[in-house]
Amino acid sequence: MTVMIQVTDLNKRFTLHNQGGVSYPVLTDVSFDVNAGECVVLDGRSGSGKSTLLRSLYANYKPQSGQLHVRHQGVLVDLVTATPRQILTIRRQTLGYVSQFLRVIPRVSTLDVVMEPLRAQGVDRDTCREKASGLLRQLNIPETLWHLAPSTFSGGEQQRVNIARGFVVDYPILLLDEPTASLDADNCAVVMSLIRQARERGAAIVGIFHDAGLRDQLADRRIPLTSPAKEEAA
Ligand SMILES: Nc1ncnc2c1ncn2[C@@H]1O[C@H](COP(=O)(O)OP(=O)(O)OP(=O)(O)O)[C@@H](O)[C@H]1O
């Protein structure tokens, strides 16, 4: 078993400087490992810190204490102490992050949006185009839309473009924040099968799924989160 993610005694609190400096804990002494080929689901009520934990694993948030190791090119690297340059390299090569929202770049075509993470790894344009087209087709994005910028697309179409972008690289680690939030049953099934394929090729997956049925089908293991909530706010 290869440990791909190792979270140790993680503590994260937010301080609202523009609201009298009120400060509250969200993650308290969180520890868990995720192995290659395992899909772990974050469990907890709304506000328990699921997205905060996922964003911390993508190095968007810096915890107050604890360690966040991810296996990058065979070595466990602590994201808490990694330099910004290391974090960019780790994101490019190792960490895929799929949220429910697409960050739309004006005038960039759907095909280019999807291909970009693979292009950033230095893969040739034809190979990238082939992989991106396959995913767009699988996710039922009509070919007539591929050369348009996705800014005018529906919520569900944008979400599917975002999923294609997230799966275009075979990342060793995948962080999924509600990837199926506004999808119909057919497209949900496509995403489930993409997640299963990623797990079968050995990806370590950490996901948030509000749909209990999806959670039950995908979770190899659950990580319960119980935020101490804001009543404790100082
Ligand atoms: N950037 C931020 N600044 C301040 N507080 C934040 C920030 N992000 C999240 N929080 C607070 O941290 C707590 C946890 O939020 P988070 O989004 O991680 O919860 P969640 O479990 O993902 O919730 P949900 O299931 O509703 O999406 C919430 O009380 C939220 O208000």
The ligand as a MOL file (V3000), in Angstrom:
LIG
                    3D

  0  0  0     0  0            999 V3000
M  V30 BEGIN CTAB
M  V30 COUNTS 31 33 0 0 0
M  V30 BEGIN ATOM
M  V30 1 N -12.4690 31.8860 3.7320 0
M  V30 2 C -13.1600 31.7980 4.8710 0
M  V30 3 N -13.1110 32.7830 5.7920 0
M  V30 4 C -13.7940 32.6830 6.9470 0
M  V30 5 N -14.5600 31.6270 7.3060 0
M  V30 6 C -14.6450 30.6140 6.4340 0
M  V30 7 C -13.9490 30.6290 5.1720 0
M  V30 8 N -14.2240 29.4850 4.5200 0
M  V30 9 C -15.0470 28.7720 5.3160 0
M  V30 10 N -15.2990 29.4490 6.4610 0
M  V30 11 C -16.1270 28.9800 7.5820 0
M  V30 12 O -15.6400 27.7060 7.9770 0
M  V30 13 C -16.7150 26.8110 8.2730 0
M  V30 14 C -16.5690 25.5680 7.4030 0
M  V30 15 O -16.8510 25.9170 6.0480 0
M  V30 16 P -16.7310 24.8440 4.8760 0
M  V30 17 O -17.1210 25.5210 3.6130 0
M  V30 18 O -15.4120 24.1970 4.9580 0
M  V30 19 O -17.8560 23.7940 5.3350 0
M  V30 20 P -18.4810 22.5670 4.5500 0
M  V30 21 O -18.4680 21.4050 5.5020 0
M  V30 22 O -17.7830 22.3770 3.2440 0
M  V30 23 O -19.9830 23.0840 4.3270 0
M  V30 24 P -21.0650 22.7620 3.1740 0
M  V30 25 O -21.4150 21.3080 3.3010 0
M  V30 26 O -22.2140 23.6450 3.5650 0
M  V30 27 O -20.4650 23.1390 1.8590 0
M  V30 28 C -17.9950 27.5900 8.0220 0
M  V30 29 O -18.4910 28.0090 9.2650 0
M  V30 30 C -17.5740 28.7690 7.1720 0
M  V30 31 O -18.3370 29.9100 7.4680 0
M  V30 END ATOM
M  V30 BEGIN BOND
M  V30 1 1 1 2
M  V30 2 1 2 3
M  V30 3 2 2 7
M  V30 4 2 3 4
M  V30 5 1 4 5
M  V30 6 2 5 6
M  V30 7 1 6 7
M  V30 8 1 6 10
M  V30 9 1 7 8
M  V30 10 2 8 9
M  V30 11 1 9 10
M  V30 12 1 10 11
M  V30 13 1 11 12
M  V30 14 1 11 30
M  V30 15 1 12 13
M  V30 16 1 13 14
M  V30 17 1 13 28
M  V30 18 1 14 15
M  V30 19 1 15 16
M  V30 20 2 16 17
M  V30 21 1 16 18
M  V30 22 1 16 19
M  V30 23 1 19 20
M  V30 24 2 20 21
M  V30 25 1 20 22
M  V30 26 1 20 23
M  V30 27 1 23 24
M  V30 28 2 24 25
M  V30 29 1 24 26
M  V30 30 1 24 27
M  V30 31 1 28 29
M  V30 32 1 28 30
M  V30 33 1 30 31
M  V30 END BOND
M  V30 END CTAB
M  END
